[in-house]
Amino acid sequence: MTRYGLWQLARLDQVRDNLAAGVVEVGKTLVFDTTHLEAHSHCANVVPENANAEAGQPLKHRKVPRMRKRCDCGQAGWETCEHPWTPTDAITLAAPGAIT
């Protein structure tokens, strides 16, 4: 069910059912609870190219999403193929209040 996204569909169906049955009150305030959100973070710690260390302080790292190619060109051809690099943690958000 996880592979085909069926758990996500079941969760959305349950929310729709709860809203239709009046189990959950509909309010005007939008709340996003990250407690039950699966996190598949693939961030890497990098040091920016122009980072300068202050006296006695370590260099400051930045967290950036890892990038990957979603093509079949193969790792040897990734630097020259025309397909774009995309973040491994692509996030898509629906319009506020929309349950699709």
A tleap script that builds the chain and sets N, CA, C and O, in Angstrom:
source leaprc.protein.ff14SB
mol = sequence {
  NMET THR ARG TYR GLY LEU TRP GLN LEU ALA
  ARG LEU ASP GLN VAL ARG ASP ASN LEU ALA
  ALA GLY VAL VAL GLU VAL GLY LYS THR LEU
  VAL PHE ASP THR THR HIE LEU GLU ALA HIE
  SER HIE CYS ALA ASN VAL VAL PRO GLU ASN
  ALA ASN ALA GLU ALA GLY GLN PRO LEU LYS
  HIE ARG LYS VAL PRO ARG MET ARG LYS ARG
  CYS ASP CYS GLY GLN ALA GLY TRP GLU THR
  CYS GLU HIE PRO TRP THR PRO THR ASP ALA
  ILE THR LEU ALA ALA PRO GLY ALA ILE CTHR
}
set mol.1.N position { 0.822 -1.196 0.000 }
set mol.1.CA position { 0.000 0.000 0.000 }
set mol.1.C position { 0.863 1.256 0.000 }
set mol.1.O position { 0.491 2.275 -0.583 }
set mol.2.N position { 2.010 1.178 0.653 }
set mol.2.CA position { 2.894 2.336 0.688 }
set mol.2.C position { 3.457 2.616 -0.693 }
set mol.2.O position { 3.517 3.769 -1.121 }
set mol.3.N position { 3.869 1.566 -1.391 }
set mol.3.CA position { 4.481 1.723 -2.710 }
set mol.3.C position { 3.569 2.464 -3.683 }
set mol.3.O position { 4.044 3.282 -4.470 }
set mol.4.N position { 2.292 2.191 -3.640 }
set mol.4.CA position { 1.355 2.780 -4.584 }
set mol.4.C position { 0.600 3.985 -4.026 }
set mol.4.O position { -0.318 4.489 -4.673 }
set mol.5.N position { 0.974 4.450 -2.837 }
set mol.5.CA position { 0.357 5.637 -2.265 }
set mol.5.C position { -1.045 5.424 -1.725 }
set mol.5.O position { -1.811 6.378 -1.585 }
set mol.6.N position { -1.387 4.180 -1.421 }
set mol.6.CA position { -2.748 3.892 -0.974 }
set mol.6.C position { -3.018 4.373 0.446 }
set mol.6.O position { -4.148 4.737 0.769 }
set mol.7.N position { -1.984 4.379 1.308 }
set mol.7.CA position { -2.181 4.895 2.665 }
set mol.7.C position { -2.561 6.369 2.604 }
set mol.7.O position { -3.452 6.812 3.328 }
set mol.8.N position { -1.889 7.128 1.743 }
set mol.8.CA position { -2.186 8.555 1.598 }
set mol.8.C position { -3.623 8.749 1.130 }
set mol.8.O position { -4.333 9.615 1.640 }
set mol.9.N position { -4.047 7.952 0.169 }
set mol.9.CA position { -5.433 8.063 -0.315 }
set mol.9.C position { -6.426 7.695 0.779 }
set mol.9.O position { -7.468 8.337 0.912 }
set mol.10.N position { -6.112 6.668 1.563 }
set mol.10.CA position { -7.011 6.258 2.650 }
set mol.10.C position { -7.122 7.358 3.701 }
set mol.10.O position { -8.204 7.603 4.235 }
set mol.11.N position { -6.000 8.023 4.001 }
set mol.11.CA position { -6.043 9.113 4.983 }
set mol.11.C position { -6.927 10.256 4.488 }
set mol.11.O position { -7.733 10.797 5.245 }
set mol.12.N position { -6.774 10.616 3.226 }
set mol.12.CA position { -7.587 11.705 2.673 }
set mol.12.C position { -9.067 11.329 2.660 }
set mol.12.O position { -9.926 12.160 2.958 }
set mol.13.N position { -9.363 10.075 2.314 }
set mol.13.CA position { -10.764 9.616 2.335 }
set mol.13.C position { -11.335 9.697 3.746 }
set mol.13.O position { -12.489 10.088 3.922 }
set mol.14.N position { -10.548 9.336 4.748 }
set mol.14.CA position { -11.016 9.395 6.134 }
set mol.14.C position { -11.303 10.829 6.551 }
set mol.14.O position { -12.287 11.088 7.244 }
set mol.15.N position { -10.453 11.765 6.137 }
set mol.15.CA position { -10.682 13.180 6.451 }
set mol.15.C position { -11.967 13.662 5.787 }
set mol.15.O position { -12.772 14.354 6.410 }
set mol.16.N position { -12.153 13.297 4.528 }
set mol.16.CA position { -13.377 13.692 3.823 }
set mol.16.C position { -14.619 13.136 4.540 }
set mol.16.O position { -15.609 13.842 4.734 }
set mol.17.N position { -14.540 11.855 4.928 }
set mol.17.CA position { -15.667 11.235 5.641 }
set mol.17.C position { -15.941 11.933 6.971 }
set mol.17.O position { -17.097 12.180 7.317 }
set mol.18.N position { -14.883 12.251 7.717 }
set mol.18.CA position { -15.048 12.934 9.004 }
set mol.18.C position { -15.662 14.320 8.827 }
set mol.18.O position { -16.508 14.731 9.622 }
set mol.19.N position { -15.241 15.039 7.792 }
set mol.19.CA position { -15.820 16.362 7.527 }
set mol.19.C position { -17.290 16.247 7.135 }
set mol.19.O position { -18.118 17.031 7.599 }
set mol.20.N position { -17.619 15.274 6.283 }
set mol.20.CA position { -18.996 15.098 5.816 }
set mol.20.C position { -19.920 14.652 6.956 }
set mol.20.O position { -21.084 15.053 6.996 }
set mol.21.N position { -19.418 13.832 7.877 }
set mol.21.CA position { -20.244 13.319 8.976 }
set mol.21.C position { -20.307 14.280 10.153 }
set mol.21.O position { -21.069 14.047 11.092 }
set mol.22.N position { -19.537 15.336 10.127 }
set mol.22.CA position { -19.549 16.293 11.215 }
set mol.22.C position { -18.697 15.886 12.406 }
set mol.22.O position { -18.793 16.494 13.472 }
set mol.23.N position { -17.871 14.872 12.241 }
set mol.23.CA position { -16.981 14.436 13.321 }
set mol.23.C position { -15.976 15.542 13.634 }
set mol.23.O position { -15.612 15.752 14.791 }
set mol.24.N position { -15.537 16.238 12.604 }
set mol.24.CA position { -14.577 17.332 12.754 }
set mol.24.C position { -15.278 18.632 12.395 }
set mol.24.O position { -15.931 18.735 11.357 }
set mol.25.N position { -15.134 19.622 13.267 }
set mol.25.CA position { -15.714 20.933 12.976 }
set mol.25.C position { -14.862 21.664 11.954 }
set mol.25.O position { -13.633 21.593 11.987 }
set mol.26.N position { -15.520 22.363 11.054 }
set mol.26.CA position { -14.807 23.163 10.073 }
set mol.26.C position { -14.679 24.573 10.638 }
set mol.26.O position { -15.674 25.213 10.979 }
set mol.27.N position { -13.451 25.040 10.730 }
set mol.27.CA position { -13.197 26.377 11.250 }
set mol.27.C position { -12.574 27.266 10.192 }
set mol.27.O position { -12.323 26.836 9.067 }
set mol.28.N position { -12.328 28.516 10.570 }
set mol.28.CA position { -11.735 29.466 9.627 }
set mol.28.C position { -10.218 29.521 9.731 }
set mol.28.O position { -9.564 30.170 8.915 }
set mol.29.N position { -9.655 28.848 10.722 }
set mol.29.CA position { -8.208 28.866 10.911 }
set mol.29.C position { -7.611 27.610 10.312 }
set mol.29.O position { -8.059 26.499 10.596 }
set mol.30.N position { -6.596 27.792 9.479 }
set mol.30.CA position { -5.908 26.677 8.852 }
set mol.30.C position { -4.762 26.239 9.746 }
set mol.30.O position { -3.922 27.052 10.135 }
set mol.31.N position { -4.728 24.957 10.070 }
set mol.31.CA position { -3.683 24.409 10.931 }
set mol.31.C position { -3.028 23.251 10.204 }
set mol.31.O position { -3.704 22.423 9.593 }
set mol.32.N position { -1.708 23.201 10.274 }
set mol.32.CA position { -0.971 22.108 9.651 }
set mol.32.C position { -0.191 21.378 10.728 }
set mol.32.O position { 0.725 21.943 11.325 }
set mol.33.N position { -0.546 20.133 10.979 }
set mol.33.CA position { 0.110 19.325 12.006 }
set mol.33.C position { 1.120 18.408 11.341 }
set mol.33.O position { 0.748 17.549 10.542 }
set mol.34.N position { 2.394 18.582 11.662 }
set mol.34.CA position { 3.447 17.767 11.047 }
set mol.34.C position { 3.706 16.472 11.797 }
set mol.34.O position { 4.601 15.714 11.426 }
set mol.35.N position { 2.939 16.205 12.845 }
set mol.35.CA position { 3.160 15.017 13.660 }
set mol.35.C position { 3.069 13.743 12.841 }
set mol.35.O position { 3.876 12.833 13.028 }
set mol.36.N position { 2.111 13.659 11.944 }
set mol.36.CA position { 1.886 12.429 11.185 }
set mol.36.C position { 2.392 12.522 9.756 }
set mol.36.O position { 1.941 11.778 8.885 }
set mol.37.N position { 3.315 13.421 9.513 }
set mol.37.CA position { 3.877 13.590 8.185 }
set mol.37.C position { 5.171 12.794 8.094 }
set mol.37.O position { 6.060 12.952 8.931 }
set mol.38.N position { 5.277 11.944 7.086 }
set mol.38.CA position { 6.499 11.168 6.917 }
set mol.38.C position { 7.608 12.093 6.449 }
set mol.38.O position { 7.426 12.874 5.515 }
set mol.39.N position { 8.734 12.002 7.089 }
set mol.39.CA position { 9.870 12.829 6.719 }
set mol.39.C position { 10.925 11.962 6.057 }
set mol.39.O position { 11.441 11.020 6.657 }
set mol.40.N position { 11.229 12.283 4.848 }
set mol.40.CA position { 12.265 11.574 4.106 }
set mol.40.C position { 13.323 12.591 3.715 }
set mol.40.O position { 13.673 12.728 2.543 }
set mol.41.N position { 13.819 13.290 4.700 }
set mol.41.CA position { 14.767 14.363 4.426 }
set mol.41.C position { 16.090 13.795 3.945 }
set mol.41.O position { 16.665 12.896 4.558 }
set mol.42.N position { 16.545 14.327 2.862 }
set mol.42.CA position { 17.839 13.940 2.315 }
set mol.42.C position { 18.661 15.205 2.127 }
set mol.42.O position { 19.080 15.540 1.019 }
set mol.43.N position { 18.877 15.887 3.223 }
set mol.43.CA position { 19.658 17.115 3.160 }
set mol.43.C position { 21.123 16.799 3.411 }
set mol.43.O position { 21.464 15.835 4.095 }
set mol.44.N position { 21.962 17.619 2.851 }
set mol.44.CA position { 23.398 17.469 3.060 }
set mol.44.C position { 23.914 18.743 3.715 }
set mol.44.O position { 23.410 19.835 3.452 }
set mol.45.N position { 24.914 18.597 4.565 }
set mol.45.CA position { 25.582 19.747 5.161 }
set mol.45.C position { 26.705 20.174 4.230 }
set mol.45.O position { 27.577 19.370 3.900 }
set mol.46.N position { 26.692 21.417 3.807 }
set mol.46.CA position { 27.743 21.924 2.935 }
set mol.46.C position { 28.276 23.234 3.501 }
set mol.46.O position { 27.595 23.930 4.254 }
set mol.47.N position { 29.487 23.547 3.128 }
set mol.47.CA position { 30.086 24.826 3.488 }
set mol.47.C position { 29.978 25.705 2.251 }
set mol.47.O position { 30.481 25.326 1.193 }
set mol.48.N position { 29.332 26.880 2.351 }
set mol.48.CA position { 29.232 27.765 1.185 }
set mol.48.C position { 30.620 28.138 0.663 }
set mol.48.O position { 31.577 28.240 1.431 }
set mol.49.N position { 30.716 28.341 -0.663 }
set mol.49.CA position { 31.998 28.634 -1.303 }
set mol.49.C position { 32.671 29.881 -0.731 }
set mol.49.O position { 33.895 29.920 -0.603 }
set mol.50.N position { 31.892 30.885 -0.391 }
set mol.50.CA position { 32.471 32.152 0.077 }
set mol.50.C position { 32.475 32.263 1.601 }
set mol.50.O position { 32.533 33.370 2.136 }
set mol.51.N position { 32.414 31.133 2.304 }
set mol.51.CA position { 32.373 31.166 3.763 }
set mol.51.C position { 33.750 31.512 4.325 }
set mol.51.O position { 34.765 30.954 3.908 }
set mol.52.N position { 33.762 32.425 5.262 }
set mol.52.CA position { 34.992 32.812 5.940 }
set mol.52.C position { 34.843 32.494 7.417 }
set mol.52.O position { 33.843 32.849 8.041 }
set mol.53.N position { 35.837 31.828 7.965 }
set mol.53.CA position { 35.787 31.486 9.382 }
set mol.53.C position { 36.209 32.697 10.201 }
set mol.53.O position { 37.221 33.339 9.919 }
set mol.54.N position { 35.415 32.992 11.215 }
set mol.54.CA position { 35.790 34.059 12.141 }
set mol.54.C position { 36.790 33.490 13.129 }
set mol.54.O position { 36.852 32.277 13.327 }
set mol.55.N position { 37.563 34.351 13.742 }
set mol.55.CA position { 38.610 33.916 14.668 }
set mol.55.C position { 38.014 33.061 15.782 }
set mol.55.O position { 37.124 33.507 16.507 }
set mol.56.N position { 38.501 31.845 15.914 }
set mol.56.CA position { 38.042 30.950 16.969 }
set mol.56.C position { 36.701 30.302 16.718 }
set mol.56.O position { 36.209 29.581 17.587 }
set mol.57.N position { 36.086 30.524 15.569 }
set mol.57.CA position { 34.779 29.963 15.250 }
set mol.57.C position { 34.905 28.982 14.079 }
set mol.57.O position { 35.679 29.224 13.152 }
set mol.58.N position { 34.157 27.887 14.112 }
set mol.58.CA position { 34.182 26.966 12.967 }
set mol.58.C position { 33.399 27.556 11.795 }
set mol.58.O position { 32.594 28.470 11.972 }
set mol.59.N position { 33.641 27.027 10.607 }
set mol.59.CA position { 32.883 27.459 9.429 }
set mol.59.C position { 31.417 27.086 9.610 }
set mol.59.O position { 31.102 26.026 10.152 }
set mol.60.N position { 30.532 27.949 9.161 }
set mol.60.CA position { 29.099 27.682 9.272 }
set mol.60.C position { 28.651 26.855 8.072 }
set mol.60.O position { 28.900 27.203 6.918 }
set mol.61.N position { 27.982 25.751 8.387 }
set mol.61.CA position { 27.454 24.873 7.354 }
set mol.61.C position { 26.027 25.276 7.008 }
set mol.61.O position { 25.337 25.914 7.802 }
set mol.62.N position { 25.600 24.896 5.820 }
set mol.62.CA position { 24.228 25.101 5.373 }
set mol.62.C position { 23.620 23.756 5.048 }
set mol.62.O position { 24.304 22.863 4.547 }
set mol.63.N position { 22.343 23.607 5.328 }
set mol.63.CA position { 21.626 22.397 4.918 }
set mol.63.C position { 20.991 22.666 3.564 }
set mol.63.O position { 20.256 23.639 3.398 }
set mol.64.N position { 21.272 21.810 2.607 }
set mol.64.CA position { 20.678 21.939 1.279 }
set mol.64.C position { 20.117 20.585 0.859 }
set mol.64.O position { 20.668 19.547 1.226 }
set mol.65.N position { 19.031 20.584 0.095 }
set mol.65.CA position { 18.480 19.300 -0.347 }
set mol.65.C position { 19.424 18.628 -1.333 }
set mol.65.O position { 20.061 19.287 -2.155 }
set mol.66.N position { 19.501 17.322 -1.238 }
set mol.66.CA position { 20.295 16.584 -2.212 }
set mol.66.C position { 19.584 16.638 -3.547 }
set mol.66.O position { 18.356 16.697 -3.611 }
set mol.67.N position { 20.357 16.618 -4.598 }
set mol.67.CA position { 19.802 16.679 -5.945 }
set mol.67.C position { 20.048 15.338 -6.640 }
set mol.67.O position { 21.012 14.634 -6.339 }
set mol.68.N position { 19.167 15.007 -7.562 }
set mol.68.CA position { 19.342 13.781 -8.329 }
set mol.68.C position { 18.772 13.956 -9.720 }
set mol.68.O position { 17.991 14.872 -9.978 }
set mol.69.N position { 19.165 13.081 -10.597 }
set mol.69.CA position { 18.618 13.043 -11.953 }
set mol.69.C position { 17.551 11.957 -11.982 }
set mol.69.O position { 17.743 10.875 -11.427 }
set mol.70.N position { 16.447 12.242 -12.619 }
set mol.70.CA position { 15.365 11.260 -12.716 }
set mol.70.C position { 15.289 10.704 -14.140 }
set mol.70.O position { 14.208 10.429 -14.660 }
set mol.71.N position { 16.455 10.549 -14.750 }
set mol.71.CA position { 16.498 10.036 -16.118 }
set mol.71.C position { 17.260 8.716 -16.143 }
set mol.71.O position { 17.815 8.283 -15.133 }
set mol.72.N position { 17.279 8.091 -17.300 }
set mol.72.CA position { 17.971 6.815 -17.472 }
set mol.72.C position { 19.299 6.979 -18.198 }
set mol.72.O position { 19.802 6.020 -18.784 }
set mol.73.N position { 19.871 8.168 -18.171 }
set mol.73.CA position { 21.123 8.410 -18.881 }
set mol.73.C position { 22.318 7.744 -18.200 }
set mol.73.O position { 23.368 7.573 -18.819 }
set mol.74.N position { 22.165 7.373 -16.948 }
set mol.74.CA position { 23.253 6.726 -16.229 }
set mol.74.C position { 24.158 7.737 -15.551 }
set mol.74.O position { 24.311 8.865 -16.020 }
set mol.75.N position { 24.748 7.327 -14.458 }
set mol.75.CA position { 25.560 8.237 -13.657 }
set mol.75.C position { 26.744 8.794 -14.444 }
set mol.75.O position { 27.141 9.939 -14.227 }
set mol.76.N position { 27.304 8.017 -15.337 }
set mol.76.CA position { 28.451 8.485 -16.121 }
set mol.76.C position { 28.064 9.640 -17.045 }
set mol.76.O position { 28.906 10.482 -17.359 }
set mol.77.N position { 26.806 9.693 -17.484 }
set mol.77.CA position { 26.379 10.737 -18.411 }
set mol.77.C position { 25.611 11.875 -17.774 }
set mol.77.O position { 25.145 12.761 -18.490 }
set mol.78.N position { 25.458 11.890 -16.454 }
set mol.78.CA position { 24.639 12.906 -15.798 }
set mol.78.C position { 25.154 14.320 -15.998 }
set mol.78.O position { 24.353 15.243 -16.143 }
set mol.79.N position { 26.427 14.513 -16.010 }
set mol.79.CA position { 26.973 15.874 -16.129 }
set mol.79.C position { 26.722 16.472 -17.510 }
set mol.79.O position { 26.695 17.694 -17.653 }
set mol.80.N position { 26.538 15.635 -18.524 }
set mol.80.CA position { 26.368 16.143 -19.883 }
set mol.80.C position { 24.954 15.981 -20.439 }
set mol.80.O position { 24.641 16.567 -21.475 }
set mol.81.N position { 24.093 15.204 -19.783 }
set mol.81.CA position { 22.744 15.025 -20.337 }
set mol.81.C position { 21.899 16.276 -20.079 }
set mol.81.O position { 22.185 17.056 -19.170 }
set mol.82.N position { 20.859 16.451 -20.891 }
set mol.82.CA position { 20.047 17.675 -20.810 }
set mol.82.C position { 18.960 17.623 -19.749 }
set mol.82.O position { 18.295 18.633 -19.520 }
set mol.83.N position { 18.754 16.495 -19.097 }
set mol.83.CA position { 17.706 16.378 -18.084 }
set mol.83.C position { 18.078 17.182 -16.841 }
set mol.83.O position { 19.247 17.225 -16.459 }
set mol.84.N position { 17.083 17.826 -16.199 }
set mol.84.CA position { 17.377 18.698 -15.053 }
set mol.84.C position { 17.656 17.906 -13.771 }
set mol.84.O position { 17.190 16.779 -13.602 }
set mol.85.N position { 18.423 18.523 -12.879 }
set mol.85.CA position { 18.616 17.996 -11.536 }
set mol.85.C position { 17.401 18.430 -10.725 }
set mol.85.O position { 16.951 19.569 -10.850 }
set mol.86.N position { 16.863 17.536 -9.895 }
set mol.86.CA position { 15.713 17.872 -9.066 }
set mol.86.C position { 16.003 17.505 -7.616 }
set mol.86.O position { 16.749 16.559 -7.363 }
set mol.87.N position { 15.425 18.239 -6.649 }
set mol.87.CA position { 15.636 17.899 -5.239 }
set mol.87.C position { 15.034 16.535 -4.919 }
set mol.87.O position { 14.004 16.159 -5.478 }
set mol.88.N position { 15.678 15.798 -4.019 }
set mol.88.CA position { 15.134 14.494 -3.629 }
set mol.88.C position { 13.900 14.651 -2.773 }
set mol.88.O position { 13.083 13.732 -2.705 }
set mol.89.N position { 13.737 15.796 -2.113 }
set mol.89.CA position { 12.575 16.065 -1.266 }
set mol.89.C position { 11.667 17.071 -1.940 }
set mol.89.O position { 11.491 18.178 -1.431 }
set mol.90.N position { 11.092 16.716 -3.062 }
set mol.90.CA position { 10.176 17.620 -3.739 }
set mol.90.C position { 8.897 17.717 -2.921 }
set mol.90.O position { 8.304 16.696 -2.575 }
set mol.91.N position { 8.472 18.928 -2.610 }
set mol.91.CA position { 7.279 19.149 -1.797 }
set mol.91.C position { 6.234 19.844 -2.667 }
set mol.91.O position { 6.517 20.863 -3.297 }
set mol.92.N position { 5.039 19.289 -2.695 }
set mol.92.CA position { 3.936 19.937 -3.393 }
set mol.92.C position { 2.852 20.205 -2.380 }
set mol.92.O position { 2.478 19.321 -1.610 }
set mol.93.N position { 2.349 21.417 -2.378 }
set mol.93.CA position { 1.309 21.800 -1.427 }
set mol.93.C position { 0.059 22.194 -2.194 }
set mol.93.O position { 0.134 22.855 -3.230 }
set mol.94.N position { -1.075 21.786 -1.682 }
set mol.94.CA position { -2.351 22.170 -2.270 }
set mol.94.C position { -2.716 23.557 -1.758 }
set mol.94.O position { -2.089 24.068 -0.830 }
set mol.95.N position { -3.702 24.144 -2.348 }
set mol.95.CA position { -4.189 25.446 -1.898 }
set mol.95.C position { -4.687 25.314 -0.457 }
set mol.95.O position { -5.222 24.270 -0.086 }
set mol.96.N position { -4.519 26.359 0.359 }
set mol.96.CA position { -4.960 26.283 1.750 }
set mol.96.C position { -6.428 25.905 1.848 }
set mol.96.O position { -7.274 26.476 1.160 }
set mol.97.N position { -6.720 24.948 2.697 }
set mol.97.CA position { -8.088 24.514 2.915 }
set mol.97.C position { -8.598 23.512 1.902 }
set mol.97.O position { -9.703 22.990 2.049 }
set mol.98.N position { -7.804 23.233 0.866 }
set mol.98.CA position { -8.260 22.297 -0.171 }
set mol.98.C position { -7.854 20.891 0.195 }
set mol.98.O position { -6.701 20.634 0.542 }
set mol.99.N position { -8.797 19.991 0.119 }
set mol.99.CA position { -8.514 18.564 0.303 }
set mol.99.C position { -8.822 17.918 -1.021 }
set mol.99.O position { -9.980 17.818 -1.427 }
set mol.100.N position { -7.775 17.478 -1.692 }
set mol.100.CA position { -7.961 16.908 -3.032 }
set mol.100.C position { -7.693 15.436 -3.030 }
set mol.100.O position { -7.800 14.787 -4.070 }
savepdb mol mol.pdb
quit
